Amino acid sequence: MTLTNIEPAFQHVNIDLADRSYGISIGSGLLGAEASYVGLPAAASALIVTNQTVAPLYARQLVAALSPRYPVIHTVALPDGEAFKTWDSLNLIFDALLSHGCDRKTVLFALGGGVVGDMTGFAAASYMRGVPFVQVPTTLLAQVDSSVGGKTAINHPLGKNMIGAFYQPQRVICDLDTLKTLPVRELSAGLAEVIKYGPIADMPFLDWIEAHIDALIARDVSTLAHAVKRSCEIKAWVVGQDERESGLRAILNFGHTFGHAIEAGLGYGEWLHGEAVGCGMVMAARLSQALGLVDEAFVERLTGLICRAGLPVVAPVLDAQDNVARYLALMRVDKKSEAGEIKFVLIDGPGKAVVRGAPDAVVAQVIEASCRGG
């Protein structure tokens, strides 16, 4: 297959949630196009929530595109990074809404990565008990995962994303051009969330990722377009069946139980979310093997792909005194835990995921082996 840099045509994926249904637009040049925002709720004002890194790159472009629809447009730029996904940053959004006298029709626009999207969604769910918001994700991770499905949250020192709400956006606008300014490390972090869809639901997609990983890293536009579209299709299918994660949707957290422990244990922002998830997928695959669900060849294949994507595959030591105990304590705070039992998303044969517990002794062996790198 010959890959080119020809910009892809506009593509669309729908999230089917009855009266909360919305579309995901995927293509180049969408962020600054007035047509991208046609049909959104009318309002006297809009608030763009972004961060201090993204604002200089894209805020002016978004303001220009929104100006024909919204007479007044305010902007708030939050500190950049997972370490700032906190109450203090959330209050900056509320401060802007209140100081500008924004009403219940005001539309919020989340311009940035997963942190901005999560906090903007949470603010929208909370302000006046709910105002409309739109996701305009500018990172690969946000485009393929966090902007889709309505999960909103902030972090707590004891657990990631433990305080939040399910609240769906009006629309998701994935402009592939924004990926051109994405740092290499952030691109790799996004690839972790692309890779996860294969083992849990679509092995042919995993085959495709393996064949095109170099083109994805090189940011070939047509290749990225397919990766974003297929990832969104799989997530849309899952969310359409289980919006509030009462069952099936939990499979989207493959690698996240270990990954969230890594993020919280190291301190938010030390590893990017996608880096922790990439390593977490390796650990979850090893646990799946230890429980007899997959063979060693599958674990080696997945580990090799995650490594090729530029992601860590050796787990960090979180506590020099009792590393296993630290991991277990952090994972018991995970949202999937029940009555103190840690629940893992495991691979029950390639392309099929299952959520279940595992003996602490087996989990301990996996943690120890993962921190040694073998």
HUVENUR-V664553 format. One record per residue. N is the residue number from 0. PHI is phi as a letter, one per 20 degrees, with the letter a starting at -180 (none if undefined). OMEGA is omega in radians with two decimals (none if undefined). NEAR is the number of other C-alpha atoms within 8 Angstrom. Layout:
N PHI OMEGA NEAR
N PHI OMEGA NEAR
This chain:
0 none 3.12 2
1 e -3.13 3
2 e 3.13 8
3 c 3.09 7
4 d 3.08 7
5 f -3.11 6
6 f -3.10 8
7 f 3.04 9
8 f 3.09 6
9 g 3.12 8
10 c -3.03 8
11 c 3.01 9
12 c -3.12 11
13 d 3.00 10
14 e -3.04 13
15 e -3.13 9
16 c 3.14 9
17 l -3.07 5
18 f 3.10 4
19 d -3.14 8
20 f 3.10 10
21 b -3.09 12
22 d 3.02 11
23 d 3.11 13
24 e -3.08 13
25 c 3.12 15
26 r 3.13 14
27 d 3.09 11
28 m -3.06 9
29 e -3.02 11
30 g -3.07 12
31 e -3.11 10
32 e 3.13 9
33 g -3.09 9
34 f -3.13 5
35 f -2.99 9
36 d 3.09 9
37 f 3.10 6
38 n 3.08 4
39 f -3.13 6
40 g 3.08 7
41 f 3.14 7
42 a 3.10 10
43 f -3.11 9
44 b 3.06 12
45 c 3.08 13
46 c 3.04 13
47 e 3.05 13
48 d -3.11 15
49 c 3.04 15
50 c -3.00 14
51 f 3.08 10
52 e -3.07 7
53 f -3.06 11
54 g -3.13 11
55 f -3.09 8
56 e -2.93 7
57 c -3.06 8
58 f -3.11 12
59 f 3.12 9
60 f -3.14 9
61 f 3.09 10
62 g -3.13 9
63 f -3.12 9
64 f -3.10 12
65 e -3.03 11
66 g 3.12 10
67 f -3.08 8
68 e -3.03 7
69 c -3.08 12
70 g -3.12 8
71 c 3.13 8
72 c 3.09 12
73 d 3.11 8
74 c 3.01 8
75 c -3.13 12
76 d -3.10 9
77 e 2.98 11
78 f -3.04 8
79 e 3.01 8
80 p -3.14 8
81 f -3.13 9
82 f -3.10 8
83 d 3.10 9
84 e -2.92 12
85 c 3.05 10
86 g -3.11 7
87 f 3.12 7
88 f 3.10 11
89 g 3.14 12
90 f 3.05 8
91 f 3.09 10
92 f 3.12 12
93 f 3.10 10
94 g -3.13 8
95 f -3.14 9
96 f -3.08 10
97 f -3.10 8
98 f 3.13 7
99 e 3.10 6
100 m -3.11 6
101 f -3.11 10
102 d -3.02 6
103 f 3.07 8
104 e 3.13 11
105 g -3.14 13
106 d 3.09 13
107 e 3.09 14
108 c 3.13 13
109 e -3.10 16
110 d -3.13 16
111 q -3.12 14
112 e -3.05 11
113 f -3.13 12
114 f 3.12 10
115 f -3.13 14
116 f -3.14 17
117 f -3.09 14
118 f 3.11 13
119 f 3.11 16
120 f 3.12 17
121 f 3.10 14
122 f 3.13 11
123 f 3.13 13
124 f -3.01 11
125 e -3.03 9
126 f -3.10 10
127 l 3.13 7
128 m 2.99 7
129 p 3.01 9
130 c -3.10 14
131 f 3.04 12
132 b -3.09 14
133 c 3.09 13
134 e 3.03 14
135 c -3.03 14
136 f -3.10 18
137 d 3.05 13
138 c 3.12 15
139 f -3.13 14
140 g -3.14 18
141 f -3.11 15
142 f -3.07 13
143 e -3.04 16
144 b -2.86 12
145 f -3.13 12
146 f -3.02 15
147 d 2.99 13
148 o 2.98 12
149 n 3.04 10
150 e 3.11 13
151 c -3.08 15
152 a 2.90 13
153 c -3.13 15
154 e 2.99 11
155 c -3.14 10
156 g -3.12 6
157 e -3.12 7
158 a -3.10 13
159 e 3.06 12
160 l -3.07 10
161 e -3.11 10
162 c -3.08 8
163 a -3.10 10
164 b 2.93 9
165 e -3.09 8
166 b -3.01 10
167 e 3.05 9
168 f 3.05 12
169 f -3.06 13
170 a 3.02 11
171 c -3.09 15
172 d -3.09 14
173 d 3.10 14
174 e -3.08 16
175 f 3.13 13
176 f -3.13 7
177 f 3.14 9
178 f 3.13 12
179 f -3.12 7
180 e -3.09 5
181 f 3.06 9
182 g -3.10 6
183 g -3.12 6
184 f 3.12 7
185 f 3.10 13
186 f 3.11 14
187 g 3.12 14
188 g 3.10 16
189 f 3.14 14
190 f 3.09 12
191 g -3.12 16
192 f 3.02 14
193 f -3.09 13
194 g -3.03 11
195 g -3.07 12
196 f -3.13 14
197 f -3.10 13
198 f -3.06 14
199 e -2.99 14
200 b -2.95 10
201 b -3.12 10
202 f 3.03 10
203 g 3.08 7
204 f 3.08 10
205 f 3.06 12
206 g -3.13 8
207 f 3.13 8
208 f 3.11 10
209 g -3.11 8
210 f -3.03 7
211 c -3.07 9
212 f 3.13 10
213 f 3.12 7
214 f 3.08 10
215 f 3.12 10
216 f 3.11 10
217 f 3.09 6
218 m 3.03 10
219 f -2.96 12
220 f -3.11 12
221 f 3.11 12
222 f 3.08 12
223 f -3.14 11
224 g 3.13 12
225 f -3.13 8
226 f -3.14 11
227 f -3.10 13
228 f -3.10 13
229 f 3.10 9
230 f 3.14 12
231 f 3.11 13
232 f -3.14 10
233 f 3.14 10
234 f 3.11 12
235 f 3.12 14
236 f -3.13 9
237 f -3.09 11
238 f 3.13 12
239 f 3.13 10
240 e -3.03 8
241 b -3.03 11
242 f -2.99 11
243 d 3.02 7
244 l 3.05 8
245 e -3.13 8
246 a -3.01 6
247 g -3.02 9
248 g -3.13 14
249 g -3.13 11
250 f 3.12 11
251 f 3.13 9
252 e 3.07 9
253 g -3.12 15
254 n -3.01 16
255 e 3.14 11
256 f 3.04 14
257 f -3.07 16
258 f 3.12 15
259 f 3.08 15
260 f 3.11 12
261 f -3.12 14
262 f -3.11 16
263 f -3.09 13
264 f 3.12 10
265 e -3.00 9
266 o -3.06 8
267 g 3.12 9
268 o 3.12 10
269 f 2.93 7
270 d 3.02 10
271 f -3.12 11
272 g -3.13 11
273 f 3.08 14
274 f 3.13 13
275 f 3.12 16
276 f 3.10 16
277 g 3.10 17
278 f 3.11 17
279 f 3.09 15
280 f 3.07 14
281 f -3.14 13
282 f 3.12 13
283 f 3.09 15
284 f 3.10 13
285 f 3.09 10
286 f 3.08 12
287 f 3.11 13
288 f -3.12 12
289 f 3.14 9
290 e 3.06 6
291 n -3.08 7
292 e 3.09 10
293 c -3.13 13
294 e -3.10 8
295 f -3.13 7
296 f 3.12 6
297 f -3.13 9
298 f 3.13 13
299 f 3.13 8
300 f -3.12 8
301 f 3.12 10
302 f 3.13 10
303 f 3.14 8
304 f 3.12 9
305 f 3.09 15
306 f 3.12 10
307 f 3.13 8
308 f 3.11 11
309 n -3.08 8
310 d 3.13 13
311 f 3.10 11
312 c 3.06 12
313 d -3.07 9
314 f 3.11 13
315 e 3.01 6
316 e -3.09 7
317 e -3.12 10
318 b -3.09 7
319 f -3.11 6
320 e -3.12 4
321 b -3.04 7
322 f -3.12 10
323 f -3.14 9
324 f 3.13 7
325 f 3.09 11
326 g -3.09 14
327 f 3.14 8
328 f 3.14 8
329 f -3.12 13
330 f 3.09 13
331 f 3.07 10
332 e -3.12 9
333 g -3.08 12
334 f -3.11 5
335 e -3.11 8
336 f 3.13 12
337 c 3.13 7
338 l 3.11 4
339 n 3.12 6
340 e -3.14 8
341 f 3.08 12
342 d -3.13 12
343 d 2.92 12
344 e -3.09 15
345 d 3.12 13
346 e -3.11 16
347 e -2.99 11
348 n -3.08 8
349 g 3.11 10
350 n -3.12 12
351 c -3.12 10
352 d 3.10 13
353 b 3.09 9
354 d -3.10 10
355 b 3.08 8
356 e 3.10 8
357 b 3.11 9
358 g -3.14 6
359 g -3.11 6
360 f 3.12 6
361 f 3.10 10
362 f 3.13 10
363 f 3.12 9
364 f 3.12 8
365 f 3.12 12
366 f -3.12 12
367 f 3.13 9
368 f -3.11 9
369 f 3.13 12
370 f 3.04 11
371 e -3.12 8
372 n -3.14 8
373 a none 5
